[in-house]
Amino acid sequence: MQNSNKIIQALGIPFTALLSVIFGLFLVSFPIGLFVVFESEIGGDINYEYPLTHLDIFDGTEMYQAQIDVSIGDMFVLLWTFYLVIFVIAVLGPKHGFLKSLSSIISFGKYDSNSNYLFGVTTWFSILILISALINFIQEGFGIVTIPPPTDNNLIQFFYVSLAPLIEEFGFRLILIGIPIFFIYSQKSSLKYFITCLWNPNTLDIHDSKKAIFLIVFVGLVFGFAHIALGESWSEGKFAQAVVSGIILGWVYLRYGFVASLLIHWATNYFVFSYANFISHLNFISIEDAFSHSLMSSLEILFLITGSLSISILIIHRFYSKKISNLEI
């Protein structure tokens, strides 16, 4: 384990520096999101006062265009506050603060991704971006292009992508993974223990992970299918990316809990689109052109480098941990 600590300690300075930058970008995205919704003109002929019940998601229901005095701005503030609370929880726990977890790598070469939620979030978010970029690169080589759902209004789109992580993590992770995992592995039946295990399935004694992994892969496939088959969906090129993202989110949920999987999903949606819409507003360009802007390209390079380092450290830590286990046997 001594060699492992030395190698991780050597990689620790650039690795923790990159994670710190990502942490700062996450933090800054909160005020940027508020600016985009309440101060920019990305909505064109509508703004944050647009009635919530006029959105297409209520079309065909009794709620559609009902006289309820709730705007998308009101709903966005609730979402924004909820994500901020989850973010603060991630910074502080579950065992140590984010900065203390980083300092353990630099000082002692000690890699413990379970010590802090945000440490796991920044690590696995960068890995998700790296793998998604590789999938996209390979698919483009075969002429498979990923086309996002059509949108008529950037403000409404930003609201939808901000809402989606909460709805999808509740459905795909808590309901489709959390509940089955509890009934498969739990030895208790109290309501408090049930809620605790939904919040963090790692509380359970998962001695044989084969069933859990099978469930995560299956739900990942369902997650991918939902992205190309439901409503005004993505093109078929999104399927592979969404499946891999679903599997990573499922694994993160099993390993670190709901806080981590929700924030990674939040980062792929709200975080990315807050910067893209901000760039679109400042440069008077479309959201599509904003994603090709040099700043967004720089962010992508940052995540790709961090993802590569994250995978390297995970492999090193796993290799030496397994080696020590074999020696003890």
N, C-alpha and C positions, 0 to 999 in steps of 0.2 A: 504493500500500500504506500510505502515511502516514495517509490518511483512515480506512482500515480499522482501523489500530492505535489511532487516537484514539477511534473509536466503540466498539471492543471494550474499550478501557481505561475508557471512561465506564461501560459496562455491567459492567465487571469487578468492581467492589466488591460490588454486590448479588449478582452471579452467584457469585463465589467464596465469599461469606458463606453463601449457600444450600448450595453444595456442601460446605462445611465442616460445616454443621449435619447434612447427610445422612451425611457421614463419621462424625460423632459418634454418630448414631443407629445406623448399621451396627455400630460398635464396641460400643455398649452392648447390642445385641441378643445378643451372645455370652453374657455372664453371665445375661441374662434367659432365654435358651433353656435354660441349665443349671438355673435355678431352676424353670422350668415343668415340666421333665421329672423332676427329682429332689426338689423340695420342695413343689410344688403338688399339688392333688388333682383335676386335670382328668381323670384316668383313671377316676375313680369307684371301681368295685370292683376295678380292677387298678392296678398301678404299674409303675415302671421294671424290676421283676424279672420281668415277664411274659415267658415263653419266646419267643424269636424264632421258633422253628419252629411256634408255635401261630397265627401270623398267616395270614390268608386267602390271601396271595400264594403260600403253599406248599401250599394245598389241592389235592389231586389229584396230588401228587408224593410221592416216597418220603421227602422231608424233613419232611412234615407231621406235627407232634407227635412227631418223633423225639427221643430222649433225648440232646440236645446241650445242654451247660450254657452257653448263650449267651442273654442277655436282650436286650430292645430297648434297655435302658439301656446295655449294653455296646456295642451297635452304634451307638447315638446318640453315645457318646463318641468312637468312631472317626470318625464323620462330622463331628462338631463339631471335632475336631482337624485333620482334613483341610481343612475349610473355613477354619479359622483360619490354617493354613499358606499356603493360596492367598491369603487376605486380606493377609497380611504381604507376600507376593511382590508383590501388586498395589500396596501402599502404597509399596514401595521401588523399583519399576522399571516398564518396562525400562530407561529412560534416566536419569530423575531421580525424586526422591521426590515424593510427592503435594503437599506444601506448597510445594516449589520450583516445581512446575508452576503452582500457583495464583498464586504471587507474580509469575511472568512475565507473567500477564495484567494484574495490578494495576499493575505497574511499567512495563511496556513495551507492553502491549496485544498481546502475542504469544500467539496461540492455536495450541497444538500438542498435539492430543489424543493423539498417539502417544508423547508423552514419558513418560506414566505410565498404567499400567493402570487404577488406581482413578479417575483423572480421566475416562477414557473410560467407565468403569462408571457413575459417578454421573450423568454427562451423559446417557447413553443409557437408563439406567434411568428417569430422570425423563421422557424423551421417550416411552418405552414406556407409562408410566403415563398420560401426557397423551393419547396416541392411543387407548389402551384406554378411557379415560373418555369420549372423544368418540364412539367406536363404541357404547359402552353407552348413551349419551344418545340417539343417533340411533335405535338399535334399540328402545329403550323408547318412542320416539315412534311407532313402528309396532306397538307391542304385543308386541315380542319380548323375553321375559324370560330372563335367564341364571340357570340353577339349578345349583348345584354338586352333585357326587356325594353320595349319602346316606352318612352316617357314624354308626356306633353308639358310637364312643368318641373323644373329642377327643385323648387321648394317642396313640392309634394313628394318628389322622389327622395329627397333628403329626410323627410319625415318618415317615409316608409322604411328606408334602410336603417333609421334609428330605432324604429319600433320592432323590426324583424328579429334582432338578436334575442330580445326578451321572449317573444312568442315562440320562436323556433327552439330556443334552449329549454323552455318550459315543456314544449311538446316532445321534442326528439331526445333530450337528455333526461329530464326529470321523469316524464311519463313512460317513454319507450325503453329507457335503460334503467333508470333509478328504481322504479317499482318492481320490474322483473328481477333485477339483481337482489333486491331486498328479500323477495320471496324465495329465491334460489339459495341464498347464503345465510340469511338471518336465523338465529337461534332464539330470538326474543320476539315478542309481539306487542309491546307497549307503543302507544301513539307517539310519545316523546322520542323513543328510539327510532321509530319509523321516520319521523321528520329529520332527526339527526343524520340518519343514513342517506336520505334523499339529498340533504345539503352537502354531505361528503360521504360517498360510498366507501371510501377508504377506511371508514370506521368499522366496516364489516370484516370478518375474518375470511378473506377470499383465499383459501389454501390451494384450490385448484382453479386456475384462471381460464381454462379452456372454454367453459360455457360463457363466461363474461366476455372473452375476446370474440367468440362467435356472435354474440348478441351485438357487440359494438360494430362489427363488420356488417352485419345484416342491417342495422339501423343506418349505418353509413350509406349503404346501397339505396335504402328508402329515401334518405336525405338527398342523395344525388338525383334520384328519379323525380322527387318533388320539385327540384329546381328546373327541370326541363319539361314537365308534364302538367303542372297546375297553373291555371290562370294565364296571364301574359308573361310567359316564362322565358328563360334563357334559351339559346340555341343548343343543339345536341352536344356541341363542343364543351359545354359547361359540366357535363355529366361526370367526367373523370375527376375534374378539379373538386367538384362538390362532394363526390364520394370520398376522396382522400381527406378533404376538410372535415367531413362528417366523422370519419374514423379517428382523426387526430383529436377532434373535439370530444368524442366519446371516450377516448383514452385519457385525455386530460381531466374530464369529469370524473372518471373512475379513480384516477390517481390523486387529483388535487381537490376535486369538489366543484360545486356549481359556480362559485365565485370565479374560478379560473376559466372554466369553459365559457361562461357568459362574457367575461372581459375580452377573451380572444375573439369571440364572435363580434363583440362591440368594436374591437379594433379593426376588423376586416370591413366593417360597415360604417359606423359613425365616424370613427377616427379618420379613415381614408377619405371619405366624402366631405368631411369638414374642411380639410386642406384643399381638396380639388375644387370645391365650390368657392372657397376663399380666393384661390388663384383665378378662377373664372371671373369673379367679381372685380378683382383688382386690375386684370388685364383685358377686360371686356371681350372675353373669348368664350366659346362654348365649353360645356363640361367635358365633352369628348376631347377637345384640344387641350384642356387643362390637364388631363391625365397624361398627355405627351409633353407637358411643360418640363423644363430642366429641373425644377424643384422636386416634382413628383418622381422624375428619373433618379435624382440623387437619393431620395428616400428609399426607392426600390433597391438601389445599390447598397445602401446602409443595411437594409433587412437581409439582403442576400449574403453579405459578408458575415453578419451576425448569425444567420442561420447556419452557415458553414462552420463557424466556430462552435456553435451550440451542439451540432451533430458530432463534431470532433471530440468535444469534452464529454459528451454522453457516452460515446464509444469507449474512450479511454477509461472513464469511471466504471463502466459496465465490465470491461475486460479485466481490470485489476480486481474488482469486487468478486467476479466469478472465479478468478485464479486463486484468490485467498480462500474462498469457500471450498474449492477442490482440495487445497492443501490441508484445511481443517478436517475434511472427511478422511 
